[in-house]
Amino acid sequence: MASRTTKKTRPTPLPEDDDAFVRLPTVLHVYPVGKNTWLTGVREGRFPKPVRLSARVSAWRVSDIRALLAARATATNDDAA
């Protein structure tokens, strides 16, 4: 009987190229919320919508994630002032 092993890989940081795409594990690594919170936020319009790369593959633009992180940093700085 063949054993199944799952390989846990660590998500990579955001690529330098703003035109690149990243999958959900990488998004959740740089924007620390849970998967369900993220997907609910996408549905409600709080987070950017993914781009469909194929019938079963979705990814987010790096530029959209960077804009979200910048907006979050601005909001945090405004709250602290």
Buried (B, 14 or more C-beta within 10 A) or exposed (E): EEEEEEEEEEBEEBEEEEEEBBBBEBBBBBBEEEEEBBBEBBEEEEBBEBEEEEEEEBBBBBBBBEEBEEEEEEEEEEEEE
